[in-house]
Amino acid sequence: MEYERRERRGGYGRREGRGFGRFPPKPVEMGKEYDVEIQETSRRGEGIARIKGLVCFVPNTKPGDKVKIRITRISRRFCEAEVVGKGEAKAEETAAAEEEAEETETGTETEAETE
């Protein structure tokens, strides 16, 4: 019994070219600086930040840190960065902190007047 040899077409919806379409373009660029907040810690003890969904490993940081980072390596699924300096607070956070400061100032003045 003879079988016809089929041409290889890639199958399973794969497109031509290795890895095409699996990993979208990265939202970061090598050497650029970004202000991020560290969200969690990796197994290796590095801080993890996300930049538009891309995981970024930052050594010597802990959750809650707001830092300015520089991208040192970009891989398919993640990037690595180094701390450049302290991150800047967002406008919303700054406004909220100023409002709290004003409330506490006015609260202390009314207490002093009542005594």
C-alpha angles and dihedrals in degrees: 000000000000125000126203115238111236123215116247109250102174096255131210093056095293116158127222115276129044116285095352110164097004098100119033122222113288119255091216136067130215113265096010121128125233135182108231142165118229108236105181145349127260126225089261091054097255122134118252122218128172124221109193089329097313113123113235123193115213118184122218095026136109135204113289095028115132108207142162111238137190119214111240102170135017121201131176096269105017146013135223126222143177128227113256100174148315115314123243119248116246119250092249092053092047092051092048091050091050092050091051091050091051092049093052092047093052090044092055093048093055091048091052092049093052094053 
